[in-house]
């Protein structure tokens, strides 16, 4: 061996790179496989009753589908009377009451304040389903769980 081969002085030995890049069998660049991205459905919680979940997602903690609010108790179907408050609507529920003396029914109405999650878009006159929950404020103890179309 000479001094150049040992690398103990003199000029540095120039050599080819130690690792050669291999080409594919056809001599072309390797083809990348493209994977189609599927649309993610908004994930929601099962709230225990048969209602259609909202199509949009939200990050409201008081949403029964996307938050931590549990629902229980009474279920009413009614009409949205006002929704001018932020996140709350007034729902009017109609029921029939039998009057024994006249052997007929009369309509009776009751208004409930209900929380409206941001994932549900409602306007005055819409038919909605509301369900009881823990008290969210002084007057709000119901939450909208479905908008009828």
C-alpha positions as a printed Julia matrix, in Angstrom:
149×3 Matrix{Float64}:
    0.0    0.0     0.0
    1.07   3.48   -0.74
    0.65   6.57    1.35
   -2.2    7.78   -0.83
   -4.22   4.63   -0.24
   -3.71   4.75    3.53
   -4.67   8.4     3.67
   -1.71   9.4     5.86
   -0.76  12.44    3.91
   -0.32  13.78    0.45
   -3.23  14.44   -1.82
   -6.71  13.19   -0.97
   -7.89  10.28   -3.02
  -10.98  11.01   -5.12
  -13.3    8.07   -5.55
  -16.87   7.39   -6.68
  -19.66   7.63   -4.1
  -20.07   4.5    -2.01
  -23.83   4.1    -2.59
  -25.31   4.16   -6.05
  -28.94   5.08   -6.6
  -30.8    2.3    -8.3
  -33.36   2.96  -10.98
  -36.58   1.02  -11.28
  -36.75  -2.01  -13.54
  -38.17  -0.03  -16.45
  -35.56   2.68  -16.05
  -38.15   5.26  -15.08
  -38.78   7.07  -11.86
  -40.86   5.12   -9.35
  -44.54   5.94   -9.65
  -46.27   7.32   -6.57
  -49.64   5.86   -5.83
  -52.34   8.46   -5.28
  -54.96   7.7    -2.68
  -58.33   9.38   -2.99
  -59.25  11.23    0.15
  -62.72  10.39    1.33
  -64.9   13.11    2.76
  -65.0   12.82    6.5
  -68.49  12.74    7.9
  -68.85  14.99   10.91
  -68.53  12.81   13.96
  -71.34  13.03   16.45
  -72.47  11.37   19.65
  -75.49   9.11   19.9
  -77.92  10.97   22.17
  -80.2    7.99   22.73
  -83.26   8.91   20.65
  -84.06   8.4    17.0
  -83.33  11.8    15.43
  -81.34  12.74   12.36
  -77.99  14.26   13.38
  -77.01  17.7    12.07
  -75.02  17.8     8.84
  -72.59  20.43   10.1
  -70.17  20.14   13.0
  -69.69  22.63   15.82
  -67.51  23.06   18.89
  -70.23  24.17   21.3
  -69.89  22.43   24.7
  -73.69  22.68   25.1
  -74.43  20.73   21.92
  -75.85  17.25   22.57
  -74.19  15.88   19.39
  -70.73  17.51   19.44
  -70.38  18.67   23.04
  -70.82  17.21   26.51
  -74.5   18.07   27.15
  -76.62  15.07   28.11
  -80.33  15.04   27.39
  -83.04  13.35   29.41
  -86.72  13.5    30.19
  -89.4   15.22   28.17
  -89.49  15.58   24.38
  -91.69  18.19   22.68
  -92.37  19.13   19.09
  -93.15  22.76   18.45
  -92.76  25.83   16.28
  -90.01  28.43   16.54
  -91.64  31.7    17.56
  -88.54  33.88   17.99
  -84.82  33.31   17.6
  -83.49  36.82   18.16
  -81.41  35.83   21.19
  -77.91  34.58   20.59
  -77.93  30.78   20.87
  -81.49  30.62   22.25
  -84.94  30.43   20.69
  -88.5   30.58   21.99
  -90.44  27.45   21.0
  -94.23  27.33   21.17
  -95.69  23.88   21.87
  -99.34  23.18   21.17
 -101.34  20.45   22.9
 -104.98  19.4    23.02
 -106.91  19.49   26.31
 -110.24  17.69   26.67
 -113.11  19.7    28.18
 -115.5   17.2    29.74
 -118.49  19.55   29.98
 -118.58  20.31   26.26
 -117.13  16.96   25.13
 -114.62  18.74   22.94
 -110.93  19.52   22.77
 -109.32  22.92   23.11
 -105.86  24.01   22.06
 -103.44  25.02   24.77
 -100.04  26.58   24.18
  -96.87  26.77   26.22
  -93.63  28.58   25.4
  -90.2   27.16   26.18
  -86.79  28.81   25.89
  -84.43  26.32   24.25
  -80.71  26.38   23.46
  -79.89  26.23   19.74
  -76.44  24.74   18.93
  -74.52  26.49   16.13
  -74.64  23.31   14.01
  -78.41  23.8    13.57
  -79.74  26.7    11.56
  -83.31  27.66   12.46
  -85.59  30.56   11.65
  -88.98  31.68   12.89
  -91.73  29.32   11.8
  -89.59  26.16   11.62
  -90.88  22.95   13.19
  -88.35  21.61   15.72
  -87.99  18.87   18.3
  -86.69  19.92   21.72
  -85.54  17.76   24.59
  -85.0   18.41   28.28
  -81.48  18.85   29.63
  -79.84  20.26   32.74
  -80.54  23.97   33.39
  -78.28  26.07   31.15
  -79.54  29.38   32.53
  -82.43  30.76   34.57
  -85.03  30.01   31.88
  -83.3   27.56   29.52
  -83.67  23.85   30.35
  -84.29  22.49   26.84
  -82.12  22.04   23.76
  -83.06  21.73   20.08
  -82.22  18.21   18.88
  -83.81  18.17   15.41
  -85.11  20.57   12.78
  -88.07  19.15   10.82
  -88.08  19.94    7.14
